[in-house]
């Protein structure tokens, strides 16, 4: 409720003051000293008045009461009864106390969203990602691409640009999802979060991608964790940041996963080879020879009856072999066999005994008349080795001396 005060008037040239000795108010003449403090003028009275403001809940209005208080100038009054003044409720962003007629704004860094604030305690601390100027009824969001990480921000300068790895579409930073990265300040859209490149992975809120470690590889975009890096398979190696495995060089092998460099690929010993399904060195099988971990079949005219060998053996003259042979069979009837020609069939209407070595071992078949083979004298041999007989083999167009193919003679004498 309001309060009632009875105020006495003072004549012109006097002012109302509190007499401490008498413990009462009285009129006192204006002097040079008092004129420095108060105004004493004609037709104007100085009185001490106190004002108190009280809210009447039942009437939803404020009651204003005046009491004696130094410093308030009033016109000539005989008695001032209690008065009622209808005013608005204390607005959001402010608080109102009885000692003040005007609302008091909430301090910077605080806000008050409610009516009828009664004290500064009704002003709430401005939350993170917002700022609150003087007299704020609600927090204000930071500008686009900015945020605050502390409570109690006062103005836009307290808002900082959104950090790399985040984007700020409104008032709260949002982390770029795993599998993406973002390197710039102040971004506002998730479109700024870029897919993680191949051979790398990106955690949530990544500023830069991380390379997959050595011994792993990653062939796809947007890997989200180191666990997305695939272990390097056997028979290959993977350096840091590999998109795909690198095969061990020919002749080398790797039987354990996770190799990191080419020196992790080892050479097989001579006479062994690598099996792709097992990727370790095995002894070379019979019929083969092995070089640089590769299994190679023995060619025609060669054979190998032992395992773990790096060379094949040559078949003896009078025997033969097909590819990857483990032994050399005897040259069959009607053929002659040697290292130079392999296995050759005798000329038309001629045949041979089993194990024939050269074309001269072929003879005319029964019932056929075969041309007499010419005998020639090679003059170049007469001087050194005496008289050597060379034979011309019909159909082969080659000169054979002692069963071995030699140079063509320079002089020939045909003997019928």
VEXKOL-585907 format. One line per field, with one value per residue (C-alpha): residue number from 1; x, y, z; residue in one letter. Coordinates in nm, 4 decimals, always signed. Layout:
VEXKOL-585907
dodo (NUM;...)
c1 (X;...)
c2 (Y;...)
c3 (Z;...)
pavex (A;...)
END
This chain:
VEXKOL-585907
dodo (1;2;3;4;5;6;7;8;9;10;11;12;13;14;15;16;17;18;19;20;21;22;23;24;25;26;27;28;29;30;31;32;33;34;35;36;37;38;39;40;41;42;43;44;45;46;47;48;49;50;51;52;53;54;55;56;57;58;59;60;61;62;63;64;65;66;67;68;69;70;71;72;73;74;75;76;77;78;79;80;81;82;83;84;85;86;87;88;89;90;91;92;93;94;95;96;97;98;99;100;101;102;103;104;105;106;107;108;109;110;111;112;113;114;115;116;117;118;119;120;121;122;123;124;125;126;127;128;129;130;131;132;133;134;135;136;137;138;139;140;141;142;143;144;145;146;147;148;149;150;151;152;153;154;155;156;157;158;159;160;161;162;163;164;165;166;167;168;169;170;171;172;173;174;175;176;177;178;179;180;181;182;183;184;185;186;187;188;189;190;191;192;193;194;195;196;197;198;199;200;201;202;203;204;205;206;207;208;209;210;211;212;213;214;215;216;217;218;219;220;221;222;223;224;225;226;227;228;229;230;231;232;233;234;235;236;237;238;239;240;241;242;243;244;245;246;247;248;249;250;251;252;253;254;255;256;257;258;259;260;261;262;263;264;265;266;267;268;269;270;271;272;273;274;275;276;277;278;279;280;281;282;283;284;285;286;287;288;289;290;291;292;293;294;295;296;297;298;299;300;301;302;303;304;305;306;307;308;309;310;311;312;313;314;315;316;317;318;319;320;321;322;323;324;325;326;327;328;329;330;331;332;333;334;335;336;337;338;339;340;341;342;343;344;345;346;347;348;349;350;351;352;353;354;355;356;357;358;359;360;361;362;363;364;365;366;367;368;369;370;371;372;373;374;375;376;377;378;379;380;381;382;383;384;385;386;387;388;389;390;391;392;393;394;395;396;397;398;399;400;401;402;403;404;405;406;407;408;409;410;411;412;413;414;415;416)
c1 (+0.0000;+0.1025;+0.2073;+0.0564;+0.2655;+0.1651;+0.3973;+0.4328;+0.4966;+0.7791;+0.7643;+0.9627;+1.3256;+1.3039;+1.3588;+1.2502;+1.5226;+1.5670;+1.6818;+1.8926;+1.8980;+1.5219;+1.4719;+1.2133;+1.1711;+1.1536;+1.1726;+1.5062;+1.6068;+1.8080;+2.1678;+2.4711;+2.5718;+2.2388;+2.2077;+2.5027;+2.3061;+1.9418;+1.7237;+1.5320;+1.3207;+0.9993;+0.6758;+0.8661;+0.8968;+1.1593;+1.0386;+1.1901;+0.9922;+1.0360;+0.8774;+0.7931;+0.6444;+0.4258;+0.2448;-0.1182;-0.1822;-0.5575;-0.5877;-0.2960;-0.1542;+0.1290;+0.0703;+0.3091;+0.3561;+0.5596;+0.7386;+0.9742;+1.3034;+1.5679;+1.6050;+1.2506;+1.0944;+0.7180;+0.4772;+0.3093;+0.1233;-0.0627;-0.1154;-0.0163;-0.2394;-0.1628;-0.1971;-0.2373;-0.0586;-0.1455;+0.1663;+0.2750;+0.4266;+0.8072;+0.8979;+1.1163;+1.4824;+1.4384;+1.3766;+1.1990;+1.2697;+1.0669;+1.3470;+1.3409;+1.0586;+1.2123;+1.2856;+1.6501;+1.7909;+1.9475;+2.3270;+2.5173;+2.5707;+2.2323;+1.8674;+1.5218;+1.2406;+0.9683;+0.7525;+0.7624;+1.1309;+1.1954;+1.5761;+1.8950;+1.8733;+1.5856;+1.8378;+1.9727;+2.3246;+2.3461;+2.4023;+2.6774;+2.6515;+2.4494;+2.5199;+2.3070;+2.3410;+2.2149;+1.8449;+1.8052;+1.4723;+1.6151;+1.9580;+2.0623;+2.2162;+2.5692;+2.6008;+2.6008;+2.9223;+3.0043;+2.9486;+3.0558;+3.1882;+3.1409;+2.8397;+2.7724;+2.8706;+2.7801;+2.7937;+2.8665;+3.2402;+3.2308;+3.1220;+3.4106;+3.4171;+3.3183;+3.6298;+3.7722;+3.6102;+3.2744;+3.0068;+2.7663;+2.4295;+2.2801;+2.3928;+2.5544;+2.8605;+2.7927;+3.0823;+3.1544;+3.0567;+3.3106;+3.4300;+3.4597;+3.6934;+3.6814;+3.9784;+3.8213;+3.6859;+3.3328;+3.1618;+2.7805;+2.6853;+2.7545;+2.8533;+3.1842;+3.2576;+3.4563;+3.4705;+3.7828;+4.0210;+4.1245;+4.4063;+4.2983;+4.0367;+3.8569;+3.7223;+3.4324;+3.5227;+3.8427;+4.0437;+4.2697;+4.2520;+4.4740;+4.6770;+4.6167;+4.9266;+5.1911;+5.0820;+4.7258;+4.5438;+4.2095;+4.0642;+3.7388;+3.6338;+3.4945;+3.6644;+3.5583;+3.8118;+4.1499;+3.9586;+3.8442;+4.2069;+4.2395;+4.5328;+4.7773;+4.7354;+5.0072;+5.2395;+5.2216;+5.3266;+5.1602;+5.3432;+5.1702;+4.8717;+4.8325;+4.5240;+4.5913;+4.8484;+5.1709;+5.2574;+5.5913;+5.8379;+5.8727;+6.0811;+5.9965;+5.7241;+5.5484;+5.3459;+5.2352;+4.9840;+5.0715;+5.4011;+5.5046;+5.7887;+5.9329;+6.2157;+5.9493;+5.9193;+6.1771;+6.3486;+6.2894;+6.6029;+6.7261;+6.5274;+6.2064;+5.8970;+5.6027;+5.2528;+4.9943;+4.7376;+4.9900;+5.2510;+5.5507;+5.8434;+5.8103;+6.0721;+6.0614;+5.8814;+6.0243;+6.0077;+6.0659;+6.3416;+6.2864;+6.4377;+6.3426;+6.0595;+5.9025;+5.8329;+5.9423;+5.8835;+6.1863;+6.1859;+6.1866;+6.5116;+6.5614;+6.4394;+6.4576;+6.3848;+6.4683;+6.2854;+6.4265;+6.6458;+6.7273;+6.8334;+6.7166;+6.9329;+6.9874;+6.8639;+7.1412;+7.1582;+6.9329;+6.6720;+6.4101;+6.1641;+5.8587;+5.8048;+5.8262;+5.9674;+6.0959;+6.2931;+6.4087;+6.2635;+6.4658;+6.4206;+6.1495;+6.1807;+6.1639;+6.3128;+6.6502;+6.7003;+6.9663;+7.0013;+7.0322;+6.7165;+6.5177;+6.3193;+6.3050;+6.1351;+6.3516;+6.3196;+6.0592;+6.0705;+6.3512;+6.3413;+6.5705;+6.6375;+6.5318;+6.7737;+6.8877;+7.0934;+7.1445;+6.9891;+7.2611;+7.1154;+6.8083;+6.8082;+6.5882;+6.2733;+6.2313;+6.0759;+6.1995;+6.5045;+6.6682;+6.9153;+7.2777;+7.3904;+7.6827;+8.0185;+8.2233;+8.5753;+8.6211;+8.9521;+8.9802;+8.9994;+9.2560;+9.5277;+9.4573;+9.2881;+9.3312;+9.0327;+8.7004;+8.3816;+8.0819;+7.7373;+7.4610;+7.1272;+6.8504;+6.5520;+6.7443;+6.9720;+7.2408;+7.5960;+7.6665;+8.0205;+8.0555;+7.6913;+7.7313;+7.6085;+7.9100;+7.9905;+7.9063;+8.2144;+8.3744;+8.4755;+8.2838;+8.3580;+8.0560;+8.1230;+7.8657)
c2 (+0.0000;+0.3620;+0.5883;+0.9238;+1.2292;+1.5699;+1.8366;+2.1869;+2.4834;+2.7299;+3.0966;+3.2341;+3.2538;+2.9495;+2.5829;+2.2646;+2.0731;+1.8102;+1.9510;+1.6781;+1.8398;+1.8769;+1.5497;+1.7088;+1.8953;+2.2757;+2.5803;+2.7563;+3.0738;+3.0510;+3.1684;+3.1987;+2.8533;+2.6922;+2.8575;+2.6517;+2.3415;+2.4090;+2.6496;+2.9133;+3.1200;+3.3141;+3.1191;+2.7868;+2.5706;+2.3090;+2.0050;+1.6685;+1.3854;+1.0042;+0.8036;+0.4364;+0.2181;-0.0808;-0.3232;-0.3886;-0.7487;-0.7299;-0.4152;-0.4984;-0.1481;+0.0340;+0.2691;+0.5637;+0.7132;+1.0251;+1.0918;+1.3683;+1.3418;+1.6032;+1.7217;+1.7118;+2.0453;+2.0800;+2.3692;+2.5160;+2.2247;+2.2131;+1.8381;+1.5559;+1.2495;+0.9054;+0.8971;+0.6099;+0.6135;+0.3447;+0.2316;-0.0605;-0.3757;-0.3917;-0.4952;-0.7921;-0.6961;-0.4831;-0.5104;-0.2611;-0.1845;+0.0378;+0.2926;+0.3740;+0.5169;+0.4033;+0.0399;-0.0648;-0.2488;-0.5894;-0.5609;-0.6509;-1.0267;-1.0994;-1.1072;-1.1230;-1.2755;-1.2157;-0.9239;-0.7910;-0.8375;-0.7322;-0.7476;-0.7987;-1.1672;-1.1941;-1.1217;-1.4529;-1.5128;-1.5070;-1.8658;-1.9942;-1.9123;-1.5947;-1.2374;-1.0046;-0.6230;-0.3922;-0.4466;-0.7719;-0.9499;-1.2533;-1.3671;-1.2654;-1.5275;-1.4728;-1.3691;-1.6452;-1.8451;-1.7282;-1.8557;-1.8027;-2.0752;-1.8841;-1.7771;-1.4071;-1.2694;-0.8991;-0.7954;-0.9300;-0.8817;-1.1682;-1.4017;-1.5735;-1.7323;-2.0975;-2.3106;-2.5413;-2.8830;-2.7183;-2.5143;-2.2698;-2.2393;-2.0546;-2.0158;-2.3509;-2.5026;-2.8372;-3.0776;-3.2047;-3.5732;-3.8534;-3.9236;-3.5504;-3.2642;-2.8823;-2.6440;-2.2934;-2.0513;-1.9122;-2.1732;-2.1861;-2.4953;-2.8669;-2.8371;-2.7040;-3.0491;-3.2270;-3.6057;-3.7664;-3.8591;-4.2137;-4.3641;-4.1415;-4.1330;-3.8457;-3.8502;-3.6297;-3.2563;-3.3272;-3.0260;-3.2361;-3.6010;-3.8636;-4.0991;-4.4702;-4.6110;-4.8151;-5.1763;-5.0750;-4.9251;-4.7544;-4.7492;-4.5563;-4.2022;-4.0896;-4.3407;-4.2548;-4.4242;-4.5927;-4.9212;-4.8466;-4.8855;-5.2384;-5.4590;-5.5115;-5.8684;-6.1310;-6.1108;-5.7292;-5.4267;-5.0926;-4.7726;-4.4954;-4.3506;-4.6350;-4.6460;-5.0093;-5.2800;-5.2964;-5.6478;-5.7926;-5.7859;-6.1038;-6.3638;-6.2262;-6.3319;-6.2210;-6.4791;-6.2517;-5.9637;-5.6045;-5.5552;-5.1883;-5.1734;-5.3658;-5.5063;-5.7018;-5.9144;-6.1945;-6.3967;-6.7695;-6.9898;-7.1351;-7.4413;-7.3240;-7.1388;-6.9484;-7.0976;-6.8210;-6.9889;-7.0334;-6.7663;-6.9507;-7.1214;-7.4855;-7.7171;-7.7232;-8.0439;-8.3060;-8.2043;-7.8402;-7.6006;-7.2870;-6.9412;-6.6337;-6.8206;-6.9095;-7.2674;-7.3319;-7.6626;-7.8356;-7.7739;-8.0491;-8.2429;-8.1839;-8.3551;-8.3440;-8.6371;-8.4576;-8.1896;-7.8552;-7.8032;-7.4818;-7.6504;-7.9296;-8.2109;-8.2583;-8.5815;-8.7968;-8.8461;-9.1349;-9.0296;-8.7537;-8.5760;-8.3590;-8.0506;-8.0906;-8.4427;-8.6362;-8.8862;-8.9303;-9.2310;-9.4090;-9.2630;-9.4743;-9.6698;-9.4480;-9.1448;-9.0114;-8.8006;-8.5581;-8.2207;-8.0275;-8.1490;-8.2994;-8.5934;-8.6111;-8.8592;-9.0332;-8.9180;-9.0641;-9.4428;-9.4626;-9.5915;-9.6428;-9.8712;-9.7729;-9.5232;-9.3677;-9.0533;-8.8885;-8.8895;-9.1212;-9.3887;-9.3940;-9.6645;-9.7591;-9.9467;-10.2964;-10.2862;-9.9362;-9.8231;-9.5260;-9.2879;-9.3464;-9.0786;-8.8832;-8.9045;-8.5885;-8.4946;-8.1791;-8.0245;-7.8009;-8.1100;-8.2860;-8.0452;-8.0665;-8.3886;-8.5908;-8.7137;-8.6725;-8.8042;-8.5763;-8.6762;-8.4630;-8.5591;-8.5445;-8.3380;-8.1777;-7.9733;-7.9919;-8.1200;-8.3726;-8.4686;-8.7216;-8.6802;-8.3083;-8.0248;-7.8265;-7.5590;-7.6184;-7.7585;-7.5342;-7.8150;-8.1312;-8.4424;-8.6537;-9.0287;-9.2535)
c3 (+0.0000;-0.0424;+0.2450;+0.3564;+0.4435;+0.5857;+0.4454;+0.5977;+0.3726;+0.4052;+0.3143;+0.0271;+0.1241;+0.3487;+0.2807;+0.4479;+0.6264;+0.8943;+1.2292;+1.3846;+1.7305;+1.7436;+1.5553;+1.3313;+1.0030;+1.0094;+0.7836;+0.7759;+0.5987;+0.2838;+0.3256;+0.1049;+0.2188;+0.1542;-0.1823;-0.2928;-0.2084;-0.2693;-0.4638;-0.2712;-0.5068;-0.4980;-0.5330;-0.4959;-0.1879;-0.1208;+0.0677;+0.1487;-0.0003;-0.0145;-0.2943;-0.2692;-0.5438;-0.4543;-0.6822;-0.5965;-0.7101;-0.6689;-0.8804;-1.1131;-1.0703;-0.8959;-0.6007;-0.5748;-0.2261;-0.1419;+0.1834;+0.2973;+0.1120;+0.0464;-0.3109;-0.4576;-0.5604;-0.5364;-0.5802;-0.2757;-0.1099;+0.2207;+0.2396;+0.0000;+0.0447;-0.0885;-0.4700;-0.7139;-1.0477;-1.3032;-1.4894;-1.7139;-1.5711;-1.5615;-1.9169;-2.0238;-2.0337;-1.7205;-1.3478;-1.1209;-0.7548;-0.5131;-0.4812;-0.8548;-1.0628;-1.3927;-1.4973;-1.4713;-1.7784;-1.7294;-1.7464;-2.0616;-2.0842;-1.9223;-2.0295;-1.8705;-2.0770;-1.8143;-1.7048;-1.3473;-1.2805;-0.9222;-0.8943;-1.0911;-0.9965;-1.2442;-1.5235;-1.6537;-1.7817;-2.1621;-2.2824;-2.5091;-2.8817;-2.8071;-2.6974;-2.4835;-2.5054;-2.2295;-2.1548;-2.3490;-2.3288;-2.5083;-2.6270;-2.9779;-3.2072;-3.3298;-3.6963;-3.9557;-3.9469;-3.5912;-3.2382;-2.8783;-2.6531;-2.3240;-2.1219;-2.0665;-2.4077;-2.4330;-2.7986;-3.1517;-3.1066;-2.8551;-3.1393;-3.3151;-3.6636;-3.6849;-3.6501;-3.9210;-3.8964;-3.8190;-3.9930;-3.8276;-4.0078;-3.7093;-3.3511;-3.2728;-3.4459;-3.6112;-3.6555;-4.0053;-4.0028;-4.0043;-4.3570;-4.4352;-4.3468;-4.3504;-4.3463;-4.3396;-4.0769;-4.0770;-4.2943;-4.2771;-4.4789;-4.4630;-4.8283;-4.6980;-4.5501;-4.8235;-4.8765;-4.7363;-5.0232;-5.1094;-4.9016;-4.6095;-4.3340;-4.1579;-3.8037;-3.6954;-3.7102;-3.9049;-4.0183;-4.2430;-4.3516;-4.1922;-4.4131;-4.3754;-4.2023;-4.3786;-4.4155;-4.5091;-4.8075;-4.8752;-5.2301;-5.1627;-5.0704;-4.7335;-4.5019;-4.1457;-3.9229;-3.9196;-3.9064;-4.2642;-4.3771;-4.5197;-4.4200;-4.7053;-4.8426;-4.8849;-5.1856;-5.1750;-4.9717;-4.8867;-4.7981;-4.6001;-4.7844;-5.0356;-5.2570;-5.3513;-5.2720;-5.4731;-5.5908;-5.4896;-5.7831;-5.9902;-5.8128;-5.4675;-5.2301;-4.9108;-4.7184;-4.4283;-4.4464;-4.3646;-4.5494;-4.5545;-4.8103;-5.1042;-4.8930;-4.7024;-5.0182;-5.0026;-5.2749;-5.3037;-5.3016;-5.6298;-5.7297;-5.5589;-5.6770;-5.5285;-5.5253;-5.5602;-5.3379;-5.0567;-5.1261;-4.9947;-5.1623;-5.2697;-5.4266;-5.8036;-5.9208;-6.1588;-6.5240;-6.4310;-6.3368;-6.1238;-6.1612;-5.9584;-5.7844;-6.1216;-6.2253;-6.5881;-6.7745;-6.9214;-7.3005;-7.5626;-7.5582;-7.1850;-6.8709;-6.4930;-6.2649;-5.9372;-5.7354;-5.6291;-5.9348;-6.1168;-6.4447;-6.6726;-6.8102;-7.1852;-7.3400;-7.4870;-7.8643;-7.9590;-7.7034;-7.7002;-7.4715;-7.4898;-7.2723;-6.8867;-6.9205;-6.6234;-6.8425;-7.2050;-7.3958;-7.6656;-8.0152;-8.1843;-8.5098;-8.8204;-8.6414;-8.5416;-8.2304;-8.1131;-7.9423;-8.2684;-8.4411;-8.1571;-8.2943;-8.6768;-8.9015;-9.1573;-9.5195;-9.7574;-9.7828;-9.5293;-9.1755;-8.8814;-8.5917;-8.2406;-8.0840;-8.4145;-8.3551;-8.6948;-9.0413;-9.1700;-8.9403;-9.1639;-9.4366;-9.7317;-9.6472;-9.7999;-10.1456;-10.2181;-10.4114;-10.2494;-10.4105;-10.3201;-10.0812;-10.2334;-10.0690;-10.0807;-10.0043;-9.8005;-9.9089;-9.6031;-9.3840;-9.6007;-9.4983;-9.1237;-9.0407;-9.3502;-9.5470;-9.3562;-9.5071;-9.5028;-9.6120;-9.7601;-9.6143;-9.8731;-9.7574;-9.4711;-9.6944;-9.4248;-9.4071;-9.1336;-9.0260;-8.7516;-8.6603;-8.5851;-8.8023;-8.9338;-9.1869;-9.5466;-9.7335;-9.9904;-10.2351;-10.3138;-10.5249;-10.6075;-10.6237;-10.7877)
pavex (X;X;X;X;X;X;X;X;X;X;X;X;X;X;X;X;X;X;X;X;X;X;X;X;X;X;X;X;X;X;X;X;X;X;X;X;X;X;X;X;X;X;X;X;X;X;X;X;X;X;X;X;X;X;X;X;X;X;X;X;X;X;X;X;X;X;X;X;X;X;X;X;X;X;X;X;X;X;X;X;X;X;X;X;X;X;X;X;X;X;X;X;X;X;X;X;X;X;X;X;X;X;X;X;X;X;X;X;X;X;X;X;X;X;X;X;X;X;X;X;X;X;X;X;X;X;X;X;X;X;X;X;X;X;X;X;X;X;X;X;X;X;X;X;X;X;X;X;X;X;X;X;X;X;X;X;X;X;X;X;X;X;X;X;X;X;X;X;X;X;X;X;X;X;X;X;X;X;X;X;X;X;X;X;X;X;X;X;X;X;X;X;X;X;X;X;X;X;X;X;X;X;X;X;X;X;X;X;X;X;X;X;X;X;X;X;X;X;X;X;X;X;X;X;X;X;X;X;X;X;X;X;X;X;X;X;X;X;X;X;X;X;X;X;X;X;X;X;X;X;X;X;X;X;X;X;X;X;X;X;X;X;X;X;X;X;X;X;X;X;X;X;X;X;X;X;X;X;X;X;X;X;X;X;X;X;X;X;X;X;X;X;X;X;X;X;X;X;X;X;X;X;X;X;X;X;X;X;X;X;X;X;X;X;X;X;X;X;X;X;X;X;X;X;X;X;X;X;X;X;X;X;X;X;X;X;X;X;X;X;X;X;X;X;X;X;X;X;X;X;X;X;X;X;X;X;X;X;X;X;X;X;X;X;X;X;X;X;X;X;X;X;X;X;X;X;X;X;X;X;X;X;X;X;X;X;X;X;X;X;X;X;X;X;X;X;X;X;X;X;X;X;X;X;X;X;X;X;X;X;X;X;X;X;X;X)
END
